[in-house]
Each structure stands twice: as structure tokens, then as C-alpha cells.
Amino acid sequence: MTRTTHTAFPAGCEAHRGALLHFLDDPDNEPDPRDGSLDYFGDGLLVVLNGQVLATGPAEDLLPQLPAGTPVTDWQGGLILPGFIDTHVHMPQLGVMASYGAQLLDWLQTYTFPHEARFSDGDWARAEAQRFTDLLLAHGTTSGLVFCTSHPASVDALFEAAESRGMGLTAGKVMMDRNAPDNLTDTTQGSYDDSLALLQKWHGHGRQRYAITPRFAATSTPEQLTLAGRLAADHPDVMVQTHWAENTGEIQWISELFPERHSYLDVYDHYGLLGNRTVLAHGIHIDGRDRQRLAETDARIAFCPTSNTFLGSGLFDFRTAREAGITVGLASDVGGGTSLSMLATMAEAYKVCRLRGQTLTPWQAFYLATLGNARVLHQAEQTGSFRPGRHADFVVLDQNASPALNMKQAHSHTLADTLFNLMILGDDRAIAATAVAGEVRYCRPDGATVTAPTPVSPTQGA
């Protein structure tokens, strides 16, 4: 259990009180979480100093150690967790979310590309970046891995918006020099030059980090992929993000564009784009050879359930990926995905697993959305838990936020019940507040406060 020392806390700290949950390790996808994988305090206290976690523990133990006059925010029964993290989301696609009736390749041509072309306008890019970051916070998401467009201004706009809100995002300019409209394609050398300049400007600038971002193999020439691989080799601490094996038509197209490669994954492998800082979105239509190579290189998969079902792409095999030793993250994939809410994303992930004869426990779902996703993005030393020294990014969940949640909570007896209610029935209404580096950046606009829930047992099992 995470405990504090018996010395008094320094002046200048502040505290947040409520039920408090965070993960210390992967709980395993079993009915009961693995011993030592989480801390839960039914009446907990999160102590923050200079935007970082100082301590967590039972309120009755920590409150007496606070200096006189220390501000304490009592969230009146709210459940406090680390801020949610999204491992694959598109900033410029808010406007195409929930667009009707197309599979992946048609959807890109019909909706996505025309909308992304608007980001050549710097004013539009800045307005949309501000909208995007505000909506992330309203859904409880405090950091993530983000696609911008092929326009460098879109990257600047996103990082500027994130920095003004204290958020730490990882993002990059899309590299795309073929098979896209002229107003979106870049040039092979220009994409490298722009990416390098943006990387040098933003990577490690405060909390911001850069990601090398070829859209997917079909929209990059071999020469562009070669340069992307060179960037990755020259900057081994920078993330790489792209799309992979989402749609059967896409896979067939890749085989025609790269006939010399034995698989879609081999395209990225050949050009030096597989490694432990690579996040491949989707990975639905893959085989054992692919999984073995992912495990060997420690490349990660972002599981995007709402987009996979909405676009009819297929059902991700979560259990087999985990059994193969692949690190898997959870992602909204807006705008193919239908919600920025990681709660809604958990619900759809649960359904995808059920359709495959598998399950997703609430322990595993909330782990993925917090510490698990932080590990995917190599930021677990900064976010994803309430271990001392982490950024105090947190979300306050209201277990009674909707009529359905309120009804279910009345019949809930364990923490597992409460978490499952939130992941299946929760949405943005359940976000009472979101804080970044200890500063509350979002409060539910109806002015309602979280209400005291029906008491539940601290017993962790279902």
C-alpha cells in the first residue's frame, strides 16, 4: 500500500479527498486483481505539492499531518483516479465523428481527407486544437498520443493548446506523400524536414513530446518510410505512431503497393519503424507470425474498439495479443471512434471481447485507461498513477451521474460493482472534474457536485 511518512507535510501543499483508486501494476484480466496491483482507499486523501503527487493514503492518517490552513477539496463521495490516457486519437477529426455509412478507405476519402484539408488555415487549426483539448478534459482525459494533419501549423496549434492547459501530449505531423488529395500530401523530403523541425521545437518542451507519424503505409512512398525510419533511429526516445491491419481492403492494398514485403507488418519492420516506442493502431487482422514479431520488437498495439465496430473493421483479439506478450493500450480513435470518453471506450472493448468469447474485467479496463496506457507511451514515471513524484493529473468520477448509474449504484456492494457500472453505463456526465498537474481544469458545467454514494465494501472482488 502507498503510505506516507510520519513527518508533517510542507507548507504550500493542497489536498483532495474522496474515494481514491490507482494501479501499481497490471492487475491481470481475472475476476480478482493480483495482490499488490492497486491501492484503494474508501476515504482517501491525495496530497499535492507544486503540481506533483506528494502522498496518498487514508484521510484519517494524512489530514492531521497537513499544515494549518492547507486547502482541502472534499469531492463529497467522488471516486478519484489518475487522469485517463488515450493511446490513439485524431485531433483534426472531431468534425467527422459519427459520419454515416462507410468502411475505412471510403470513409477516409469521403469524410476525413476533406475535413483535414481545412487545417491549412492556421486560425482554424488553433480553434480546433483548443476545442479538442477542452473536450479531452471534459471527458476526463489528461494526456494521450495524437495525430495532427500533414500541416505543420496543426502540430504547433495542438501543442500550444496543450501547454496552455498544463497538459502533456505526444503528437506529430502526418507524413503522407502519395494516395491522398493534393491539398493534403506533402513531399518526401519536405515531410522529413518538417517533422525534424517540429521534433526539435516541441519534443521535451515542458510536458510535450513528439511522435513520428506516417499515416499508414499506403500513403507513404518507400522513400518517405525510409526517412521516417531514419528519424526514429536518430531520435530513439521519440514515439512512432501509425495505422496497421485495420481493414481487409487496406491489407490487400498494402500487398499490392509493397509486393516485395511478405506482410503488412514487414513493411514497417523493413523501414526501421518497429520498436518499443512504436504504437500501431488497430492490429485486427493479424496472425501468429505478426504477434511473435511484435513481441520480439516490443511494438505496441492501440485497441480501438469504437472505431473498429463503427467502421465494421473487425474484432480485436485482446486475449491472444496478451498471451503473446504484446503490450496493448486502449484508445478512442476519434473520429472513426464515436466518443472521446474512455468510459465509453471501455464499454465497447468489453463488448468486443464478449463477441470473441473473452472478457474484460473492470480492473483491467481501468488499468488500461490509466497506468497501462502510460506504460504504452513510456510515461509511467510521469503519469498514470498516484505514486509520489508523478504529475497530479486526476479525474473525479460521479458514480451517480445519470439515472441509470444512480439506480445501479443502489444495488452495488463492492468496488468492482461500482467500476463495472461506470465502464458500461458511464460517459462524460460521470466526469465531475478533471485536474492537470493539481489544477482543476474542468468542472461539470451544470454546477452539480458529486453526491455521497451508497456505501460499498472495500472488498476488491466482484
C-alpha positions as CSV (number, residue, x, y, z in Angstrom):
1,M,0.0,0.0,0.0
2,T,1.2,3.5,-0.7
3,R,1.7,5.3,2.6
4,T,3.3,8.5,3.7
5,T,6.0,9.0,6.3
6,H,5.2,10.3,9.7
7,T,6.7,13.7,9.1
8,A,4.5,16.7,8.6
9,F,3.9,17.9,5.0
10,P,5.5,21.1,3.9
11,A,3.7,24.4,3.6
12,G,2.2,25.2,0.2
13,C,0.7,21.7,-0.4
14,E,-3.0,21.1,-1.1
15,A,-5.2,18.0,-0.8
16,H,-8.2,16.3,-2.5
17,R,-10.5,14.0,-0.5
18,G,-12.7,11.2,-1.8
19,A,-12.6,7.5,-2.5
20,L,-9.3,7.0,-4.2
21,L,-8.1,4.3,-6.6
22,H,-4.9,3.9,-8.6
23,F,-3.0,1.0,-10.1
24,L,0.6,0.0,-9.2
25,D,0.9,-2.8,-11.7
26,D,-1.1,-4.8,-14.2
27,P,-3.9,-6.5,-12.2
28,D,-4.3,-9.3,-14.7
29,N,-7.5,-9.9,-16.5
30,E,-9.0,-12.1,-13.8
31,P,-12.1,-11.6,-11.6
32,D,-9.9,-10.5,-8.6
33,P,-6.9,-8.2,-9.1
34,R,-3.5,-9.5,-8.5
35,D,-2.2,-8.8,-5.0
36,G,-0.3,-5.5,-4.8
37,S,-1.5,-4.3,-8.1
38,L,-3.6,-1.4,-6.8
39,D,-4.3,0.9,-3.9
40,Y,-7.9,1.7,-2.9
41,F,-8.9,4.0,0.0
42,G,-12.7,4.3,0.6
43,D,-12.0,7.7,2.3
44,G,-8.7,8.7,0.8
45,L,-6.5,11.8,0.5
46,L,-4.4,12.9,-2.4
47,V,-1.7,15.4,-1.3
48,V,-0.3,17.6,-4.0
49,L,2.7,20.0,-4.0
50,N,3.8,22.1,-6.9
51,G,1.6,20.1,-9.3
52,Q,3.1,16.7,-8.3
53,V,1.8,13.9,-6.1
54,L,3.3,14.1,-2.6
55,A,1.4,11.3,-0.9
56,T,-1.8,9.2,-0.9
57,G,-3.4,7.3,1.8
58,P,-6.4,7.1,4.3
59,A,-7.7,10.6,5.0
60,E,-7.7,9.9,8.7
61,D,-4.0,9.3,8.7
62,L,-3.0,12.1,6.4
63,L,-5.3,15.0,7.4
64,P,-3.5,15.5,10.8
65,Q,-0.2,15.9,9.0
66,L,-1.3,18.8,6.8
67,P,-0.1,22.3,7.8
68,A,-2.7,24.5,9.3
69,G,-4.7,26.3,6.6
70,T,-3.9,23.7,3.9
71,P,-6.7,23.8,1.3
72,V,-8.6,20.5,1.2
73,T,-11.1,19.9,-1.6
74,D,-13.7,17.4,-0.4
75,W,-15.2,15.7,-3.5
76,Q,-18.2,14.5,-1.4
77,G,-18.1,10.8,-2.3
78,G,-16.5,11.1,-5.8
79,L,-14.1,8.5,-6.9
80,I,-10.6,9.9,-7.7
81,L,-8.5,8.2,-10.3
82,P,-5.4,9.2,-12.3
83,G,-6.4,11.1,-15.4
84,F,-7.3,8.9,-18.4
85,I,-4.8,8.5,-21.2
86,D,-5.7,7.9,-24.8
87,T,-3.2,5.9,-26.9
88,H,-4.7,6.8,-30.4
89,V,-6.8,9.8,-31.3
90,H,-7.0,12.3,-34.1
91,M,-7.2,16.0,-33.2
92,P,-8.5,17.1,-36.6
93,Q,-11.3,14.6,-36.9
94,L,-13.8,15.9,-34.4
95,G,-16.0,17.1,-37.2
96,V,-16.2,13.7,-38.9
97,M,-17.0,11.7,-35.8
98,A,-20.2,9.7,-36.3
99,S,-20.3,10.2,-40.1
100,Y,-22.6,7.7,-41.7
101,G,-22.2,4.6,-43.7
102,A,-18.6,3.9,-44.9
103,Q,-15.8,1.5,-44.3
104,L,-12.3,2.6,-43.7
105,L,-11.0,3.5,-47.2
106,D,-14.2,5.1,-48.3
107,W,-14.5,6.9,-45.0
108,L,-11.1,8.5,-45.5
109,Q,-11.9,9.8,-49.0
110,T,-15.5,10.9,-48.2
111,Y,-15.1,12.5,-44.8
112,T,-11.6,12.6,-43.3
113,F,-9.4,14.0,-46.1
114,P,-11.8,16.9,-47.0
115,H,-12.1,17.9,-43.3
116,E,-8.3,17.6,-42.6
117,A,-7.6,19.9,-45.6
118,R,-9.1,22.8,-43.6
119,F,-6.2,22.7,-41.2
120,S,-4.0,24.6,-43.7
121,D,-5.8,27.6,-42.2
122,G,-3.8,28.4,-39.0
123,D,-6.8,30.2,-37.3
124,W,-9.0,27.1,-37.9
125,A,-6.2,24.8,-36.6
126,R,-5.8,26.8,-33.4
127,A,-9.6,27.0,-32.8
128,E,-10.0,23.2,-33.3
129,A,-6.9,22.4,-31.2
130,Q,-8.5,24.4,-28.3
131,R,-11.8,22.7,-28.8
132,F,-10.1,19.3,-28.9
133,T,-8.1,19.8,-25.7
134,D,-11.1,21.2,-23.9
135,L,-13.2,18.2,-24.9
136,L,-10.5,15.8,-23.8
137,L,-10.6,17.4,-20.3
138,A,-14.4,17.3,-20.3
139,H,-14.1,13.5,-20.8
140,G,-11.5,13.0,-18.1
141,T,-8.6,12.6,-20.5
142,T,-5.4,14.4,-19.4
143,S,-2.8,13.1,-21.9
144,G,-2.5,10.9,-25.0
145,L,-1.0,10.0,-28.3
146,V,-2.4,12.3,-31.0
147,F,-2.4,12.5,-34.8
148,C,-2.4,16.0,-36.3
149,T,-2.6,16.7,-40.0
150,S,0.1,17.0,-42.7
151,H,0.2,20.7,-42.0
152,P,3.0,21.8,-39.5
153,A,0.6,24.5,-38.2
154,S,-1.7,21.8,-36.9
155,V,1.1,20.5,-34.7
156,D,2.0,23.9,-33.4
157,A,-1.6,24.6,-32.6
158,L,-2.1,21.4,-30.7
159,F,1.0,21.7,-28.6
160,E,0.2,25.4,-27.9
161,A,-3.3,24.4,-26.7
162,A,-2.0,21.6,-24.5
163,E,0.7,23.7,-23.0
164,S,-1.7,26.5,-22.1
165,R,-3.8,23.9,-20.2
166,G,-0.8,22.3,-18.5
167,M,-1.4,19.0,-20.4
168,G,1.3,16.7,-21.7
169,L,0.5,15.3,-25.1
170,T,2.5,13.3,-27.6
171,A,1.7,14.2,-31.2
172,G,3.1,14.5,-34.7
173,K,2.6,15.8,-38.2
174,V,1.2,13.2,-40.6
175,M,3.7,12.1,-43.2
176,M,1.8,11.4,-46.4
177,D,3.3,11.9,-49.9
178,R,1.0,9.8,-52.1
179,N,-2.5,8.4,-52.5
180,A,-4.2,11.4,-50.9
181,P,-5.6,14.7,-52.2
182,D,-3.1,17.3,-53.4
183,N,-4.1,19.7,-50.6
184,L,-3.0,17.1,-48.0
185,T,0.0,15.4,-49.5
186,D,3.5,16.7,-48.5
187,T,6.8,15.9,-50.3
188,T,9.1,13.2,-49.3
189,Q,12.0,15.4,-48.2
190,G,9.6,18.1,-47.0
191,S,7.9,15.7,-44.7
192,Y,11.2,14.8,-43.1
193,D,12.3,18.4,-42.8
194,D,9.0,19.5,-41.3
195,S,9.0,16.5,-38.9
196,L,12.5,17.1,-37.7
197,A,11.9,20.9,-37.2
198,L,8.8,20.1,-35.2
199,L,10.5,17.4,-33.2
200,Q,13.4,19.8,-32.3
201,K,10.9,22.5,-31.3
202,W,8.5,20.5,-29.2
203,H,9.9,17.2,-28.0
204,G,10.8,17.7,-24.3
205,H,9.4,21.2,-24.3
206,G,7.8,21.2,-20.9
207,R,5.4,18.2,-20.9
208,Q,5.1,17.9,-24.7
209,R,6.6,15.0,-26.7
210,Y,6.9,14.4,-30.4
211,A,5.7,11.3,-32.4
212,I,7.0,10.4,-35.9
213,T,3.7,9.9,-37.7
214,P,3.4,8.2,-41.1
215,R,-0.3,7.9,-41.6
216,F,-0.2,4.4,-42.9
217,A,1.9,2.5,-45.4
218,A,-0.5,3.2,-48.3
219,T,0.0,6.9,-48.1
220,S,3.8,6.9,-47.9
221,T,6.3,6.1,-50.6
222,P,9.2,3.8,-49.8
223,E,11.4,6.8,-49.8
224,Q,9.2,8.6,-47.2
225,L,9.1,5.5,-44.9
226,T,12.9,5.3,-45.2
227,L,13.2,8.9,-43.9
228,A,10.7,8.2,-41.2
229,G,12.9,5.2,-40.1
230,R,15.9,7.5,-40.2
231,L,14.2,9.9,-37.8
232,A,13.3,7.1,-35.5
233,A,16.9,5.8,-35.5
234,D,18.3,9.2,-34.9
235,H,15.8,10.0,-32.1
236,P,15.3,6.8,-30.1
237,D,13.4,8.5,-27.3
238,V,10.7,9.7,-29.7
239,M,7.5,7.7,-30.2
240,V,6.4,6.4,-33.6
241,Q,2.7,6.1,-34.4
242,T,0.8,4.7,-37.5
243,H,-2.1,2.5,-38.5
244,W,-1.9,-1.2,-39.2
245,A,-4.1,-4.1,-40.2
246,E,-7.4,-2.3,-39.6
247,N,-9.4,-3.4,-42.6
248,T,-9.1,-6.3,-45.1
249,G,-9.3,-4.0,-48.1
250,E,-6.4,-1.9,-46.6
251,I,-4.3,-5.0,-46.2
252,Q,-4.9,-6.1,-49.8
253,W,-3.9,-2.6,-51.0
254,I,-0.7,-2.7,-49.0
255,S,0.2,-6.1,-50.5
256,E,-0.2,-4.5,-54.0
257,L,1.9,-1.4,-53.1
258,F,4.7,-3.4,-51.4
259,P,4.8,-6.8,-53.2
260,E,8.4,-7.4,-52.1
261,R,7.4,-7.5,-48.5
262,H,5.9,-10.7,-47.0
263,S,3.3,-8.9,-44.8
264,Y,1.9,-5.6,-43.8
265,L,3.9,-5.7,-40.6
266,D,7.1,-6.5,-42.6
267,V,6.7,-3.1,-44.4
268,Y,7.1,-1.2,-41.1
269,D,9.8,-3.6,-39.9
270,H,11.8,-3.3,-43.1
271,Y,11.9,0.5,-42.8
272,G,13.0,0.6,-39.2
273,L,9.7,1.6,-37.7
274,L,9.1,-1.2,-35.2
275,G,10.4,-0.9,-31.7
276,N,9.3,-0.4,-28.1
277,R,8.3,3.2,-28.9
278,T,6.0,2.2,-31.8
279,V,2.3,2.3,-31.3
280,L,0.3,0.5,-34.1
281,A,-3.3,1.4,-34.1
282,H,-5.8,-1.5,-34.6
283,G,-3.9,-4.7,-35.4
284,I,-7.2,-6.6,-36.0
285,H,-6.4,-8.9,-39.0
286,I,-3.1,-10.4,-37.9
287,D,-1.6,-13.9,-37.4
288,G,0.8,-15.6,-35.0
289,R,3.8,-14.6,-37.0
290,D,2.8,-11.0,-36.6
291,R,2.3,-11.4,-32.9
292,Q,5.6,-13.0,-32.5
293,R,7.4,-10.2,-34.3
294,L,5.5,-7.6,-32.2
295,A,6.6,-9.3,-29.0
296,E,10.2,-9.5,-30.3
297,T,10.4,-5.8,-31.1
298,D,8.1,-4.8,-28.2
299,A,6.0,-2.7,-30.5
300,R,2.6,-1.9,-29.0
301,I,-1.0,-2.1,-30.3
302,A,-3.7,0.5,-29.6
303,F,-7.0,-1.3,-29.3
304,C,-9.6,1.0,-30.8
305,P,-13.0,-0.7,-30.1
306,T,-15.5,2.0,-31.0
307,S,-13.9,2.7,-34.4
308,N,-13.5,-0.9,-35.2
309,T,-17.2,-1.6,-34.7
310,F,-18.4,1.7,-36.1
311,L,-16.5,1.2,-39.4
312,G,-17.2,-2.5,-39.5
313,S,-13.4,-3.3,-39.5
314,G,-13.5,-6.3,-37.2
315,L,-13.0,-7.5,-33.7
316,F,-9.6,-7.2,-32.0
317,D,-8.3,-10.4,-30.3
318,F,-7.4,-9.0,-26.9
319,R,-6.7,-12.2,-25.1
320,T,-4.4,-13.7,-27.8
321,A,-2.4,-10.5,-28.0
322,R,-1.8,-10.5,-24.3
323,E,-1.0,-14.2,-24.3
324,A,1.6,-13.5,-27.0
325,G,3.3,-11.0,-24.7
326,I,2.2,-7.9,-26.6
327,T,1.7,-4.6,-24.8
328,V,-1.8,-3.4,-25.6
329,G,-3.3,0.0,-25.0
330,L,-6.8,1.3,-25.1
331,A,-7.8,4.1,-27.5
332,S,-10.8,6.2,-28.6
333,D,-9.6,6.7,-32.2
334,V,-11.9,9.7,-32.7
335,G,-13.1,10.5,-35.4
336,G,-13.5,6.9,-36.6
337,G,-14.3,6.2,-32.9
338,T,-17.6,7.5,-31.7
339,S,-16.6,9.1,-28.3
340,L,-13.7,10.7,-26.6
341,S,-14.9,9.1,-23.4
342,M,-12.6,6.4,-22.1
343,L,-15.5,5.0,-20.1
344,A,-17.5,4.5,-23.4
345,T,-14.3,3.0,-24.9
346,M,-14.1,0.5,-22.1
347,A,-17.7,-0.5,-22.6
348,E,-17.2,-1.2,-26.3
349,A,-13.9,-3.0,-25.5
350,Y,-15.9,-5.2,-23.2
351,K,-18.4,-6.0,-25.9
352,V,-15.7,-6.8,-28.5
353,C,-14.2,-9.2,-26.0
354,R,-17.5,-10.8,-25.3
355,L,-18.1,-11.3,-29.1
356,R,-14.8,-13.2,-29.2
357,G,-15.8,-15.4,-26.3
358,Q,-13.5,-13.4,-24.0
359,T,-14.0,-10.9,-21.2
360,L,-12.5,-7.6,-20.0
361,T,-12.7,-7.1,-16.2
362,P,-13.2,-3.6,-14.8
363,W,-9.8,-3.9,-13.1
364,Q,-8.1,-4.5,-16.4
365,A,-10.2,-1.8,-18.2
366,F,-9.4,1.0,-15.7
367,Y,-5.7,-0.2,-15.5
368,L,-5.5,0.2,-19.3
369,A,-7.0,3.6,-19.3
370,T,-4.5,4.9,-16.7
371,L,-1.2,3.1,-15.8
372,G,-1.4,0.6,-18.7
373,N,-1.7,3.4,-21.3
374,A,1.0,5.3,-19.5
375,R,3.3,2.3,-19.9
376,V,2.4,2.0,-23.6
377,L,3.6,5.6,-24.1
378,H,6.7,5.3,-21.9
379,Q,5.3,7.9,-19.4
380,A,4.6,5.8,-16.4
381,E,7.3,7.7,-14.4
382,Q,5.3,10.9,-15.0
383,T,1.6,9.9,-15.2
384,G,-0.8,7.0,-14.8
385,S,-0.7,6.5,-11.1
386,F,-0.5,8.4,-7.8
387,R,3.0,7.3,-6.9
388,P,4.9,10.2,-5.3
389,G,6.5,12.5,-7.9
390,R,4.0,11.9,-10.6
391,H,2.1,14.8,-12.2
392,A,-1.1,15.2,-10.2
393,D,-3.3,14.5,-13.2
394,F,-6.6,13.2,-11.9
395,V,-10.3,12.7,-12.7
396,V,-13.2,12.7,-10.2
397,L,-15.9,10.3,-11.2
398,D,-19.5,10.6,-10.1
399,Q,-21.0,7.1,-9.6
400,N,-24.5,8.6,-9.6
401,A,-24.1,10.9,-12.6
402,S,-27.1,9.6,-14.6
403,P,-30.4,8.0,-13.7
404,A,-29.1,4.6,-14.8
405,L,-25.9,4.9,-12.7
406,N,-27.8,6.1,-9.7
407,M,-30.1,3.1,-10.0
408,K,-27.3,0.6,-10.4
409,Q,-25.2,2.1,-7.6
410,A,-28.0,1.5,-5.1
411,H,-27.6,-2.2,-5.8
412,S,-23.8,-2.3,-5.8
413,H,-21.9,-3.8,-2.9
414,T,-18.2,-3.9,-4.0
415,L,-15.7,-1.6,-5.7
416,A,-15.8,-4.0,-8.7
417,D,-19.5,-3.4,-9.0
418,T,-19.0,0.4,-9.0
419,L,-16.2,0.2,-11.6
420,F,-18.2,-2.0,-13.8
421,N,-21.2,0.3,-13.6
422,L,-19.0,3.2,-14.6
423,M,-17.4,1.4,-17.5
424,I,-20.6,0.1,-19.0
425,L,-23.1,3.0,-18.2
426,G,-20.7,5.9,-17.8
427,D,-20.0,8.8,-20.2
428,D,-19.0,12.4,-20.0
429,R,-21.8,13.0,-17.4
430,A,-19.8,10.9,-15.0
431,I,-16.8,13.3,-15.1
432,A,-17.3,15.6,-12.2
433,A,-13.9,17.3,-12.5
434,T,-10.6,16.9,-14.3
435,A,-7.3,18.2,-12.9
436,V,-3.9,18.6,-14.6
437,A,-0.8,18.9,-12.5
438,G,-3.0,19.6,-9.5
439,E,-5.0,22.4,-11.1
440,V,-8.7,21.7,-11.8
441,R,-9.2,22.5,-15.5
442,Y,-12.7,21.2,-15.9
443,C,-15.8,21.0,-13.7
444,R,-19.1,19.7,-14.8
445,P,-20.9,22.8,-16.2
446,D,-24.3,22.0,-14.5
447,G,-22.7,23.1,-11.2
448,A,-23.7,19.8,-9.6
449,T,-21.4,18.3,-7.1
450,V,-20.8,14.6,-6.7
451,T,-23.1,13.2,-4.2
452,A,-22.3,10.6,-1.5
453,P,-22.7,7.2,-3.0
454,T,-24.4,4.2,-1.4
455,P,-21.6,2.8,0.8
456,V,-19.8,-0.1,-0.8
457,S,-17.5,-2.7,0.7
458,P,-13.8,-2.1,0.1
459,T,-13.6,-5.8,-0.9
460,Q,-12.0,-5.8,-4.2
461,G,-13.5,-8.9,-5.7
462,A,-16.7,-8.9,-7.8
